[in-house]
Amino acid sequence: MSKLRSFRFPEEKLERLKEIARRRHGNNQTRALLEAIDRYYGELNPPSLQGYIRIDRLSDLNGDQTCPGCDQSPGPGAWIAVYSDGTVKGVLCDDCVEAGRA
């Protein structure tokens, strides 16, 4: 992991950050800066697919749910994709799992 040694905001963005710190963080500029970095972290480091979990059967509560990858019914082979940040995506069909469309 590399360290960020120097980070500069344009003057107008710095003034905006100071205003956000004053209004939302009790004038704590460090807290405002950490929140700004945290919000962009997800975009800079998107979660990676860790794997799939097979579902034996779908509940009636899922209704006529379609696969988010292809908009088809998942059928008897249904899967859930698990990502590195703990989020899940599903219910995916066999075809989308085979093609890597999670």
N, C-alpha and C positions, 0 to 999 in steps of 0.2 A: 504494500500500500504506500502510495506517495503522500507527502505532506504538502499542503498548500502554504507556501511561505509568504506570498504577497497577494492580496486581493484588493482590488480597487473598484469603487462604484463611481459612475459619472456623478457630477455634483448634484444634478437634479434628482437622481435616484437616491442619493445619500440624504438629501433633505426630505424626500418622501419617506424613507426608512425611519428617520428621526421622528417624523410626524406619527407614523404607525406605532413606534415605540412609546411615544407620549400618550397616545389615545388607548392603545390596547394592552400595553405591558408596563404601566406605571412608570414610564420614562426609562425603562431598562433597555438600552440599545443592544446590549449583548443578547438578551432574550429574543428580541425582534430579529436580529441577525441569524441566530440559531434556528428560529422557526422558518425564516426564509430559505436557509440552506436545506432544512429538513423537507420542505415542500418540494424542492427541486430534486432531491435525492432519488425519489421514485422514478422520475423521468430519466435521470442520468444513469440509474442502475435498475432497469426493469427486472422484476422477478423472473427466475428461470423455471422451466418445467422440470419437476423432480420425478414425476411418474404418474401412473394411472392406478385407480382402484376399481376393480370390477364389481358391479352391483348385480346380485342374483335376481332380484325382482324389484319392480317399481311399485310404489304404493298407489292406491287409488287417489290419494291426495294430489299426486303430480298431474292427474288428468291427462289431457292430450298434449303433453309437453313435447316439443320438437328439439332436435339436436341443434345447438347454436352454431355448429360448423357448417351444416348443410340444410337445415330446416326440414329434415325428414324425421320420421318417428324413430326413436332409438331401437325399437324392436326388443328381442329377447337379450341381446348383448348390449348392455349399457355400462358406461364408464364415467368416472369423475377424474378430472385432471387436478393434480396437486402441485402447487408452486412453492418456491423457496421462501416466500414471505408468509406462508401458512394459508393463503387463499386457495379456494377450490373453484373449478369451473365444470359445469356439467348440466345436464346428463348428456354425454356424448355417445354416438353410435359407434359400432365396430369399424365402419369404413373411415370415419374421421380420425379415430385413434391410429389405425394403420397408416393413414396418410400424414399423421402428425399435425392435424388441424385442431389444436386445442386453444 
